[in-house]
Every structure is written in C-alpha cells, then in structure tokens.
Amino acid sequence: ELDRRHWLPHYLPQWSSRAASAARYAIADGCLTLRIDPDQKPWCPEFDGDVKVSSLQTGLFAGPLGSAIGQHRFNERVRVREAQPTERHYVPLCGYFELRARADIGIDNLVALWMIGFEEQPEDSGEITVMEIFGRNVGSEGTRLGHGIKRVNDPRLDQDFHEDLLPFNPIDWHVYAAEWTPDHVDFFIDGRRLRRIAQSPAYRMQFMLNIYELPGARTLRNEPATLTIDYLRGYRRL
C-alpha cells in the first residue's frame, strides 16, 4: 500500500477536490505505477480544461475556503474550493534526490518530477524541475529532457529551464537526479551531470510526481499511459 506518512495521492486538491484529483495507481513487484485511465475525468475542468492527471505529492498547504491562498496557484482565478489540512510529509531544504523510473506514454502525455515551495509565504513559490518529458518530445533521435529552475512567482529567482535533446528513451529505466545546495542546483541523468544552475531557492520544498494527459492530439492506445517508479530517494549532508 502507499505509505501515507510520505505521500498524498492527490493533485493540488485545494483548487478542485480530493475526489476529483485522486491519483490512479497500482503497486506490484516492488514498483508503483501512476496511470491515466480511459474513464478518468479532468481534475479541474473549470480552470485547467481537459487536463487529466495522476499525481503524488509530499506536502499540502492551502488557505481557508474561498481564499486565493495555496500552493502552485496556476490560474489567477482559482480559489480554495475544498478546505485542506496542512500536511508536511517530506519538505526538505537542500539535498540530493534521485528517481528511477520508466514511462510508457503517447504524444499527448507528460511525466514529471518537480519540487515546489511549501508556500506558506506567497513568494516561496519557485520550482526545481528534476525531470519533465512530453510525449511529443520523444523521437527516433532521442528525447528532450526538461530540467531546471522556474521562478513562478518568486522575484528572487530567474527563469532557467532547459530541454536538452539526449540519446535515451523514457520507456527504459533511467535515473533522474538533482543536487540542491544553498548556492546552486546540479541536474543529472544516469549519473551524468547535465548542467549546474547558479541559483537556489532558500526555502523548504515538497515533491510532485505525476503523469498527465493533455488536451489536443490524441493517439490510439490499447493500454493506459503509465509512469512506473522503482524508487525516489532523498539524502541530506550531515
């Protein structure tokens, strides 16, 4: 079973509801698989259109019902539609983090591991994207791997996000990693450092691990799109 001491199986439920944002997943053979099922409904159709998502997160902070206070306010019109308890399962400040995973996705899917500020202060909203892969960016020459820092609403950060074309296929097992220090963040795939970004969010962050189905082009698939996770590990310096 999913260890609820570490993970919440919902996606930003304050802007929607726990029922509408519930993840579809299964655990077998030592792995957890997030999936998008054919009968799955959009998580927040009023503000995010036809986007479907299955997601796990390691924290949750939101203001009172009806307020505009809450993590990752992706649309300025959103308000807290379902009151949520504050949850701090894993909200580190700096460390080394790695994910071993494989993704079986179509061109209308997105898989990602990202960190967002816990956001008790509105400006603490930056994002560290450890990995982000759009299905449309997987091709015969390789895959464009998104990674970097997004400022979101943090005026202390600069947008520094990259999509490098690399010779790998996400359907195979790969290790995606980031080392977050007080003055820089390094990004890796399979032990190879891709780049160092010389800035660093200076506040605690939580993890978001998810698979999306995006509106637009549709591909015929006999099986649900999936993101299978062997492990997510976090380390801190002593």
KOLLOSE-710045 format. One line per 3 residues: for each residue x, y, z of C-alpha. Coordinates in steps of 0.001 Angstrom, whole numbers. Example, Ala and Ser with C-alpha at 12.3 -4.5 7.8 and 13.67 -1.06 7.14 Angstrom:
% residues 2
12300/-4500/7800; 13670/-1060/7140
END
This chain:
% residues 238
0/0/0; 1030/3602/-476; 2740/4892/2673
585/7871/3623; 3272/9038/6061; 5193/10190/2997
2735/10616/109; -619/12248/-575; -2310/10625/-3627
-3987/13794/-4913; -3044/16728/-7140; -3399/20221/-5647
-6780/19258/-4155; -7417/22732/-2730; -8212/24042/-6230
-10530/21130/-7031; -11373/18371/-4538; -9812/15208/-3208
-12313/13124/-5152; -11667/14861/-8498; -7881/14949/-8054
-7390/11385/-6808; -4489/9511/-8410; -4943/6298/-10361
-2116/3952/-9372; -1123/381/-8587; 1691/-1223/-6597
3202/-4502/-7809; 6622/-6190/-7983; 8168/-3527/-5771
7171/-636/-8048; 4422/1971/-8058; 2748/2792/-11359
825/6006/-11935; -1559/5819/-14875; -4165/7724/-16875
-7243/5552/-17399; -9714/5900/-20301; -12586/6690/-17917
-10613/9287/-15924; -12127/12779/-15734; -10285/16126/-15897
-9069/17116/-12450; -10154/20796/-12586; -12106/21476/-15812
-13219/24980/-14836; -9644/26294/-14715; -7405/23641/-16371
-9619/22476/-19210; -9435/18819/-20207; -6137/18095/-18425
-6152/14745/-16607; -3550/13864/-14007; -2494/11159/-11588
-131/12600/-9033; 1537/12085/-5686; 2801/14946/-3511
4707/15092/-235; 3060/18131/1330; -4/20351/1213
-674/23930/2248; -3763/25994/1478; -5690/28865/2993
-9315/28921/4147; -12240/28034/1920; -12838/30666/-743
-9402/32240/-423; -6716/32586/-3096; -4043/31206/-741
-2478/27914/-1697; 379/26115/-3383; 1001/26391/-7116
-1809/28816/-7952; -1694/28003/-11661; -4573/30306/-12623
-5262/33691/-11056; -8985/32896/-10887; -8692/29805/-8708
-9945/29830/-5137; -9805/27194/-2430; -12841/25045/-3226
-12279/22358/-606; -10627/23085/2739; -7459/21041/3317
-5409/20208/6393; -1766/21252/6299; 455/18226/5632
4260/18177/5839; 5353/14663/4907; 8669/15408/3189
9626/19059/2735; 13443/19219/2649; 15715/22219/2426
18581/21189/111; 19811/17639/-538; 20453/15080/-3272
17396/13442/-4820; 17080/10722/-7442; 14225/8962/-9175
14478/5637/-11009; 11553/5358/-13378; 10264/4405/-16801
7432/5965/-18792; 5171/4416/-21424; 3484/7489/-22896
1916/8876/-26063; 2297/12276/-27678; -486/13735/-25514
1147/12791/-22203; 3588/14470/-19831; 5525/12919/-16938
7422/14911/-14355; 9203/15041/-11018; 9352/18577/-9649
9698/20405/-6380; 7601/23397/-5350; 7928/25749/-2425
5727/24840/525; 4449/28391/18; 3371/29466/3467
4786/32760/2171; 3418/33546/-1329; 6826/34395/-2779
8214/30985/-1729; 6779/29550/-4927; 9782/28607/-7090
10134/25248/-8776; 13030/22843/-9240; 12177/20535/-12142
14211/17345/-11803; 12688/15808/-14933; 9911/16728/-17339
9175/14726/-20505; 6435/15450/-23026; 5443/12505/-25183
5696/14746/-28257; 9395/15237/-27427; 10236/11521/-27706
11563/10602/-31152; 13948/8494/-33166; 16864/10838/-32420
16301/10839/-28673; 14228/12635/-26071; 14108/16246/-24932
14552/16183/-21165; 13165/19211/-19373; 15007/20289/-16216
15960/23462/-14408; 14522/26212/-12239; 11236/28038/-12793
10720/31276/-10929; 6879/31047/-10885; 6069/33941/-8501
9409/34157/-6694; 11053/37511/-7584; 14396/36283/-6176
14745/33603/-8879; 15478/33832/-12597; 13807/31515/-15088
16488/28988/-16095; 14790/25986/-17676; 16206/23718/-20400
15041/20963/-22755; 18145/19104/-23949; 17877/16533/-26745
19555/13431/-25308; 20081/9884/-26672; 17663/7979/-24437
14118/6631/-24484; 11976/7106/-21362; 10306/3734/-21878
13536/2249/-20474; 14668/2546/-16854; 16633/5730/-16145
17774/7605/-13051; 16919/11317/-12963; 18550/13354/-10209
19237/16794/-8791; 21598/18028/-6104; 20228/21141/-4431
22734/23192/-2436; 22456/26648/-824; 24009/28326/-3882
23377/26071/-6913; 21457/23094/-8289; 23062/20325/-10394
20961/18137/-12707; 21783/14554/-13762; 20581/11636/-15845
22036/8168/-15237; 24917/9677/-13252; 25869/12186/-15963
25693/15827/-14927; 23790/17874/-17483; 24390/21333/-16030
24799/23468/-12929; 22428/26385/-12331; 23952/29007/-10065
20904/29936/-8002; 18928/28202/-5314; 15520/28511/-3655
16126/29325/7; 13046/27668/1489; 11594/24219/2056
10087/22442/-909; 7854/19429/-1482; 7842/16852/-4272
5288/16490/-7072; 5449/13231/-9046; 2931/12874/-11832
1642/11826/-15224; -726/13996/-17269; -2914/13656/-20320
-3046/16970/-22164; -5822/18184/-24478; -5138/18233/-28206
-3800/15462/-30419; -4951/12003/-29433; -3235/8690/-30067
-4938/5323/-30095; -3515/3221/-27274; -4549/-226/-26145
-3120/374/-22676; -3219/3355/-20288; -278/5759/-20318
1930/4961/-17317; 4809/6212/-15188; 6403/3369/-13223
8610/4261/-10248; 11207/1941/-8773; 12268/4453/-6122
12571/8085/-5148; 15414/8668/-2703; 16461/11759/-821
19709/12450/1010; 20987/15387/3038; 24518/16335/4010
25434/15729/7642
END
